[in-house]
C-alpha cells in the first residue's frame, strides 16, 4: 500500500520501490523469528496463542517470496527479451494501475470476510483501532519532522514518512489466518489494521501535500 500513498502524495516512486524491496527481504528473513520472540519469549504466551515457526515461515514465504520472485523474474526476463525502453515505457505503464486495483480488491475481500465480525465486536475493533491511529500519526509526523530537519527534499521526505508509518497488514492477516484460523480473534485484529490504515494514510496524503505547498517544500 505504501506505493499507493507515495504516488498519491507525489513522492519518489523509485526510492519507495527500493525501500519496499528491502523491507520485503527483511520480513522474509526476520518475520518468523520475531513472531516467536514476541509471542513465546517476551509475552510468555502458550496454548491458544502458541505459534508454529514452520507455519509462520511458510506463510511469509508464500505471501512475500512468490510475488517478489515473480517481480524479479519479470523485470529481468522482459528487459532482456524485449528492451529496457519497452519495459519502462510500455509494460510498467500497463502494470501500474493494477496495484490500485489490487488494493481495492484486497479491501473488498477484507470487508467481505470479516465484516460481520467487525460489526458484532465493535468494542474489540475500537480497542485495536485507537492505538493504531495514534501510532500512524506519531510515526508519520515524527519521520516527516526528522527528514525536514535533515534537509530532505519533499519527495524523499514524503516517501520516507509513508514507509515508516505503513505496515504490512496483509502479511499479518495471512499469518494470523494460517496460524489461528479465519474466525480467530487474531485474524479479526489483523483485519482491523488495513481498515484503519487506508483512511488514515489517505488523509495524511492530503495533509503532507498541504504542508509541502504551504512551506514551499522543494525537492
C-alpha positions in Angstrom: 0.0 0.0 0.0 2.9 2.4 0.6 3.5 2.6 -3.1 -0.1 3.9 -3.5 0.3 6.5 -0.8 3.7 7.6 -2.1 2.3 8.0 -5.6 -0.8 10.0 -4.4 1.4 12.3 -2.3 3.8 13.0 -5.1 6.7 11.2 -3.5 9.7 9.4 -5.1 8.4 6.1 -6.5 11.8 4.7 -7.3 13.1 5.3 -3.8 9.8 3.8 -2.4 10.3 0.7 -4.6 13.8 0.2 -3.2 12.5 0.6 0.4 9.7 -1.8 -0.2 12.1 -4.4 -1.7 14.5 -4.1 1.2 11.6 -4.3 3.7 10.2 -7.4 2.0 13.6 -9.2 2.1 14.0 -8.3 5.8 10.5 -9.5 6.6 11.1 -12.8 4.8 14.1 -13.3 7.0 13.0 -11.8 10.3 9.2 -12.1 10.5 9.0 -15.7 11.8 11.8 -15.3 14.4 10.3 -12.0 15.6 6.9 -13.7 15.9 8.4 -16.4 18.1 10.3 -13.8 20.1 7.3 -11.5 20.8 4.7 -14.2 21.4 6.7 -17.0 23.1 9.6 -15.3 24.7 8.6 -11.8 25.6 4.9 -12.3 26.3 5.4 -15.9 27.5 2.1 -17.0 26.0 1.4 -20.6 25.1 -1.6 -22.8 24.4 -4.2 -20.9 22.4 -1.7 -18.2 21.4 1.1 -20.6 20.6 2.7 -20.2 17.2 4.3 -22.7 15.0 7.5 -21.5 13.4 7.2 -23.5 10.2 3.7 -22.3 9.6 4.6 -18.7 10.1 7.7 -19.0 7.9 5.7 -20.8 5.2 3.1 -18.1 5.2 5.7 -15.4 4.8 7.5 -17.2 2.0 4.3 -17.7 0.1 2.9 -14.2 0.6 6.1 -12.2 0.1 8.5 -14.6 -1.6 6.4 -15.6 -4.6 5.4 -12.0 -5.6 9.0 -10.7 -5.1 10.4 -13.6 -7.0 7.9 -13.1 -9.8 8.7 -9.4 -10.0 12.4 -10.1 -10.3 11.9 -12.7 -13.0 9.5 -10.5 -14.9 11.8 -7.5 -14.8 15.0 -9.2 -15.9 13.3 -11.5 -18.5 11.2 -8.8 -20.2 14.0 -6.3 -20.3 16.2 -8.9 -21.9 13.5 -10.4 -24.3 12.1 -7.0 -25.3 14.1 -4.0 -24.3 14.6 -1.8 -21.3 12.8 1.1 -23.0 9.7 -1.1 -23.8 9.7 -2.4 -20.2 9.9 1.1 -18.7 7.5 2.9 -21.1 5.0 0.2 -22.0 4.9 -2.6 -19.6 5.2 -0.6 -16.4 2.5 1.8 -17.6 0.3 -1.1 -18.2 1.1 -2.9 -14.9 1.0 0.3 -12.7 -2.8 0.7 -12.4 -3.2 -2.9 -11.3 -1.6 -2.0 -8.0 -4.5 0.3 -7.2 -7.0 -2.4 -8.4 -5.3 -4.9 -6.2 -5.6 -2.5 -3.2 -9.3 -2.0 -3.8 -9.8 -5.8 -4.3 -7.9 -6.5 -1.0 -10.1 -4.0 0.9 -13.3 -5.6 -0.6 -12.2 -9.1 0.4 -11.3 -8.0 3.9 -14.7 -6.4 4.4 -16.5 -9.4 2.9 -14.6 -11.9 5.1 -14.6 -10.1 8.4 -17.4 -7.5 8.0 -19.9 -9.4 10.2 -17.4 -9.9 13.0 -16.3 -6.3 12.8 -19.9 -5.1 13.3 -20.7 -7.5 16.1 -17.4 -7.0 18.0 -17.2 -3.2 17.7 -15.6 -2.8 21.2 -12.7 -5.1 20.2 -12.4 -3.2 17.0 -12.1 0.2 18.8 -9.6 -1.3 21.2 -7.4 -2.2 18.2 -8.1 0.9 16.2 -7.4 3.6 18.8 -3.7 2.8 19.3 -3.2 2.2 15.6 -4.5 5.7 14.8 -2.1 7.2 17.4 0.8 5.1 16.0 0.2 6.2 12.4 0.1 9.9 13.3 3.1 9.9 15.7 5.4 7.8 13.4 4.4 9.8 10.3 4.8 13.3 11.6 7.9 12.4 13.6 9.6 11.0 10.5 8.4 14.0 8.5 9.9 16.3 11.0 13.2 14.5 11.2 13.6 14.4 7.4 12.7 18.1 7.2 15.4 18.9 9.8 17.9 16.8 7.9 17.3 18.7 4.7 15.5 16.0 2.7 13.6 17.2 -0.3 9.8 16.9 -0.3 9.6 13.7 -2.4 12.1 11.8 -0.3 10.6 13.1 3.0 7.1 12.1 2.0 8.3 8.7 0.8 10.2 8.0 4.0 7.3 9.1 6.2 4.8 6.9 4.5 7.2 4.0 4.5 7.8 4.4 8.3 4.1 4.7 9.1 2.8 1.9 6.8 2.6 -1.7 8.0 2.3 -4.9 6.0 -1.1 -5.8 7.5 -1.8 -8.1 4.5 1.1 -10.3 5.7 -0.2 -10.2 9.3 -3.6 -11.3 8.1 -2.1 -14.2 6.1 -0.1 -15.4 9.0 -3.0 -15.0 11.5 -5.3 -17.0 9.3 -2.8 -19.7 8.6 -1.8 -20.0 12.3 -5.1 -19.4 14.2 -7.8 -19.7 11.6 -10.0 -17.3 9.7 -12.5 -16.9 12.5 -10.0 -16.3 15.3 -9.7 -13.0 17.3 -6.1 -12.7 15.9 -7.4 -12.7 12.3 -10.0 -10.0 13.3 -7.4 -7.8 15.0 -5.1 -8.1 11.9 -8.1 -7.3 9.6 -8.8 -4.1 11.6 -5.3 -2.8 10.7 -5.8 -2.1 7.0 -9.3 -0.9 7.6 -7.9 1.8 9.8 -4.7 2.3 7.8 -6.4 3.1 4.5 -8.5 6.1 5.6 -5.8 7.4 8.0 -2.9 7.3 5.5 -5.2 8.6 2.7 -5.9 11.6 4.9 -2.2 12.0 5.6 -1.7 12.2 1.8 -3.7 15.4 1.7 -2.0 16.7 4.9 1.5 16.2 3.7 0.7 17.8 0.3 -0.8 20.8 2.1 2.3 21.1 4.4 4.6 20.9 1.4 2.7 23.5 -0.5 2.4 25.9 2.5 6.1 25.7 3.3 7.2 25.7 -0.3 9.0 22.5 0.3 11.1 21.8 -2.8 12.8 18.6 -3.9 
